[in-house]
């Protein structure tokens, strides 16, 4: 598999770190400097409690310097579980006879979006399986994005659609870009070639380079915000982290920027998949926490996404160790948000979920920890993407704008959707947050707040 030198990675897996080396590496991270693959490997080797606490403290510090106290919230919208690939761990696998197939019409996609708007959501990750026809894929994806953007509820609209869909050629990505997408997200699943070929037995996805090439094609088409990540549990998780670091270094050398986001999904049971219920490389919570913290330190400027695969308790804990984006009240079945559930829904989902809290409950939890829930999508609209975003994120300047935008979107949610208890908690946090702003920022924020009080929405800097 190109980009990944398994021999080098295997040698790095034997790395050990001394106390002196650990302190040196953590000092580098506190200066917001990217870590080398070798330094990342040394952090992954940390095992003793005292050293782990140092790693966690550094990750928390770096996360707050780069991103402040805000947590971006989004919701996935699955539009189809039709798929031409057979992946042993996925409920959507083409050879899974238990799965009941469903492909939403554009009108149904719009209706699902309106349901999410009524709950207060403003950012959507559109997800779909891969059909055999590239042209069919492209037309459906573009139509789906357009359907999402046309949805409206009380003048509220979705601010940005990110997508997690099949690889495409450069010309198709150019067309997709014109639909107004934000981040293009695609997972390599596993960077270990032998494991990859064993688990992906049929379809275009059976070629590992097809996934890697998709990121290059997206960049060449002008999509400069991409999201990557392995599915943890398919192979040695430390191998996956180091291989992803190699991938990131390649992107930085070739295109001048790394990924906008890294996702850290752990494999969960899926209907019809024996493998998903008994993965070969199970990762316990402590190992998982270390991986999240090390990723935050290794690529400090990159957003780290955590889905509702994880439990509420663990997700609440990991926002302190590096996670900067979370999904809320997710459904992983096409049409799952209409509330008309039946036994068939168990055979339409891609995998199992653990955090079943509503959006309001998740916002309440974040507020109780002092975090500002954010629905902001200003960077996409202000052309703060790709290199422009990284130039602000790497030195920690991005939060100066994001703090204001996050508070604006929080006030909008409190006014339009929040329960009385959450509204009270939210305004208490806003008061504390305003006390930390400089006079210029406070003036901008107060003007935006006056607009909200006058019924004006979706203002940002």
N, C-alpha and C positions, 0 to 999 in steps of 0.2 A: 504494500500500500504506500503510495507516494506521500511525502511530507513527514512520515513517521518512521523513525529509525528504532525498531524494536530492540536491537542489540544495545544501543545507548540507553534506552529506557530501562531495560532489565539490569544493566550495570548500576544505574542510578537508584534502583530499588534497594540496593545494598547499602545505601548511604547512611551514615550516622552523624550526629551533630554533638559537638561539645558545648558546654555552657558558654564558653567564650564565643564560639561561632554563633550560637543561638542569640546571644545578646547583640552581636554585631548585625545579624540579619534583621532582628526586630528594630534596631535603631534605623536601619535603612528603610524599613517599611514605614516608620513613623515620619520619615522625611518624604513620604509618598512616592518613593522610587519603585519602579517595576523590579521584580525579582527574576533572576535567571532560573532556568530549569534546574540547575544544580542546587540552588538555594531553596527552591520549592521542594525538592526531594528531601533536603535536610529537615525542613519543617515537618514534612509528612512522617519523618522517622521519630518525631517526639512522642514519647509514651508516658513519662512520669507526670504525676499530677501537678507539681509545681511548675514544670516547664509548659504544660498545656495551659495553665492559667495565664502565663505570660503571653502565649500565643493569642488566647482569647481576648486578653486586655488590649493587645495591639490591634487586633481585628476590629474591636469595638471603637477604638480611638480613630483608626483610619476611616472606618465607615462614616463616623460622625463628621470628621473633617471634610470628607468629599461630599457627602449627601445630607449632612445635617440631621434633623430629627424627623424627616419626612419618610413615608413609606408609600410608594405608588401602588394603586389598586387597579386591577383589571379583571375581566371575566372572559373565559373562553366561550366561543360559540361554535359548536360542531355543526357543520352543515351537511355532511355526508359520511356514512360509514362504509360506502362502497369502496373496495380496494382490490387492485390486481396483484398485490404483493402477498406472499405468505411468509410471515415472520412468526417464529415459534412462541413469542411472548405476548402477542397482541390480539385483542379481542376482535379486531377488524380483519384479521388474516383471511385471504381469499379462500383458503381451504378449511376455514372454520364453519362447519355445517350448523352450529348452534346459533350463529349470529343472524338476526333478522335485519335485513338491509333496508336503509332508508336514505333517500336523497331529497333534501328540502328544495322546494321550488323557491324562486326569488321572492315571491309573495310571502311564503312561509318564513324565509330568512328575515324579511322586513318585520313580520309579526313577532318573531322571537326577539328581535332587537327592541321593539317597542315595549315588550314585557320587561326587558332589562333596563330600559330607560325609566320605566315607572318605579323601579327599585332604587334608582339613583346612579346606575352605572354610566360611565362616560368613555371608557376605553375597552375595546374588544380585541381579543386574539381570535381570529377566524381560523378554524381547523378543518381539514378535509382529508379523506383518503386519496390514494392515487389511482386514477382510472387509466386504462390502457392507452387511450388516445391523448396525445399531448395537446392537440387542438381542443378537444373536449375539456381537458383540465383547465386550460387557459381561459376559455370562454366562461366556464363555470365560476372560476375564481374571480375574474373581473366582474361578472354579473353579481356574485355574492357580495363583493366589496361595495359595489354601487347600491345594492339593496340595503345594506347596513347604513350607508350614509343618507339614504332617502328617508329612513325611519325618523319619526318625531313624536315627542310627547310634551305637551305644554311648552312648546318652543325649545325644549331640550333636544339636542341631537348628539350622536356619538362624535367625540372629538377626534379620535384616531383609531384606525383599524390596523393592527399588526397581523401578520399571517404566518401560519405554520402549515405549509403545503409542499407538494412534490417538487423535485428539481425540474428546472426548465433550461432551455437554451437562452442565449443572450438576447435574441430578438423578442422572445416571449417575455423575458424579464422586463425589457423596455416597455412593452405594452402594459404589463402589470404595474409598473411604476407610475404610469400615467393615471391609473385609477385612484391614486392618492394614498397608497399604503405607507405605513410607518416602517417598522422593523420587519425584515424577512428572517424568519426563524426556521432552522432545519437542524435536526440532531443527527450526529454520526452514529448514535446508539452505542457502538463500541469501536474503538480505534484498533483493537487487536484483530488482525486480518483473519486468522484461522477461526476465531470465535465468530467474527462477523459472517463469514461464509457458511458456517455451521447453522447459524440462527436465521439467516435470510435465505430461504430455500427456493423462492420463485418470484419472478417479476423483476422489474427494472431495479428495484432496491437490492437485489441479490449482488449487484456490482458495487463494492464499497467506494470505488472512485467516483461513481455517479453522484454520491452524496457530497464528497469533498469538492468536486468540480462545480457543484451548484453554488457554493459560496463565491468562487471565482467568477462564475457567470453573472451572479447578482452584482458584484462590484463592477464588472466590465459594462454592465447595463446601466450603471449610475445609481444603483441602490447601495448607499454607503453605510446604512445601519443594518447590521446582521446579528442574529442571535444563534449561538451554538451550545452544545452540551452533550455529554454521554448519558446513556441510561444506566445509572449505577446499579450494579447487581449482575450484569452480564459477564463481566470479567473483573480481574483485580482492580479495585477502585483507584489505587495509587498509580497503577499503570495508566488508567484512563486520564487521570489528572495531568500526568506528565506528558502524555501524548497530546492532550488538548493544549498544553503549553507550547508544544512544538508547532501545533497548528496556528496558534495565536502569533507566535514569533514569525511564522511564514507570512501571515496576513499583514503584520506590521512592516516587514521588509518589502513586501510586494505592493501594498496599497497605502501604506503610511498610517493605517489605523487597525486596531484590533476589533474584536466584537463589541457591539453596543451592550449586549447582555449575554450572560452565561446562565443556563438553567441547570438545576441539580435534581432531576427526578430520580427517585428510587423505584425499582420495579415493584409493581403491586399485582395481586391476583387479577386475572382477566377471564371472562367466560370462555370456555372451550379451550383454554391453554393450560396444560399440565405443567409446562415449564415455568410459567409465570407464578404458579403457586409454590414451586420448589426451585428457585434460582440457585445456580451453582455458587454464587459469590454474595451471600447475604451480608448486609452491612448493618451493624448495630448502631444505635443512636449516638454513642460516644464517637465512633469512627466518623459518622456522618457530620457531627458537629465540627470535628477537626478539619474535615475536608472543606466545609463551608468557610471556616475561618482562614484556612490556608489560601483558598481562592481569593478571598477579600484582600489578603496581604500580597498575593502574587500579582494580581491585576487590579490595583486599587480603584482605578477609574471606571471599571466595568460594572454595570448593574447585575446583581445576582437575583434570580427569580426562583421562588419556591411556590409550588402548586398545592392544591388541597389534597394531594396524595398523602401528605404528612398530617399528623394529629394536630389538633388545636394547640395543645400544650407545647409541642416541639416547635411549631411555627412561631408561637409567641416568644419562645426562647431565642430562636435563631435570628429574629430581626435585630437582636443585640449583638450578633456575631458576624454580621456582614450582609444578610439578605436585605435588599432594597426595593424589591417588587414582589407582591403576592397576589394570587388570584383569590376571588371571594365567591362563595355560594355556587361553586362550579357544578355543571352537569356535563358529562362526557358522552352524551347520547344526542344524535340529531333531533332537534325539537324538544329537548328535555326541559325547557323552561315554561311550558304551557300548563304544567300542573296536572295533566291528564295521565298520571302514571298507571302502569299495569305491570303484570308479571313479565310482559315482553320487554320492558325497559332494561331488565337485567341481561337480556341477550342482544342489546343494541349498544351497550357501553364499551368503551375501549379498555378500561381498567377500573379498579376499585378506588373509592375515595374515602378519606378518613376525617377530614374537617368539614362537618356538615353545617356549620354556623351560617346564619344569614349575614348579609352585608352589614346591617346595623349592628349585629353582635360583634362582628370582627372590628368594626370601627370603634365600638365601645372598648374592646380589649386594647386596641392600639392607643386610644386616648388615655386609658388607665395607666399605661406605661410611659406616657409623656411623648408619644409619637404623633406626628401630624399626618393623617391619612390624606393622600393627594390623588386627584383625578386629572392632573395637569398633562397637557400634550403640547405645551407652548414651543418646546424645542423643535418639534417637527414643523410647526407653522412659521417659526422664525429662522428656519434654515440652520438651526444649531444641531446638525447631524454630522456623522462621519468625523472628518478632521476638525471641523469647526467646533463640534461638541467636545472632542478630546482636548483641544487647546484650552477649553474652559474647565473641563473635569480634572485633568491631570494635576494642575496646581491647586485645585480645590475651590475655584472661583464660581463654578456652576451653581453652588447652593445659594449665592447671593441673589440670583434671580428666582431660583426654584423655591426658596423659602416663602417669598411673596406669593408666587403662583399657587403653591400648595395651600396657603392660608385662605386664598380667595376661593379655591375649589372646595375647601372644607366648609367655609361659610355658606356657599351655595347649597351644599348637601344639607347642612343643619337647617337652613331655611325651608328647603323644599321637600326633604325626605326623612329627616331624623326623627326618632322617637323622642318624647320629652326628656327622658333621662340622658340620652346621648346628646341632645341639643344643649342641655345644661353643662355637661362635661366638656363639650366642644368649645363653648364660649369661654369656659374657665381656662382651657388650654390656649385659646387664641389670646386672651389677656396676658398670660405669662409669656407667650411667644412674642407679642408686640413689644414687651419690655426689653427684649434682647436686640431689637432692630435699631439701626441708626436713624437719625432724623429724616434723611432723604428717603430711605426705604419706608419709614413710617408714614410719610406724607403720601407716597404712591399708594400704599396699602389702604389708607383711610379714604382716598378718593375712590378706589375700587369698591370698598365696602359701602360707600354712599350709593354707588351705582346699583349694587345688589339690593340695598334697601328700597331703591326706586324701581325695582323689577328688571334691571338690566343684568344679563348673564354673559358669561364667557369672555371676560376681559382678562388680559394677561400681558406680561412684558417679555 
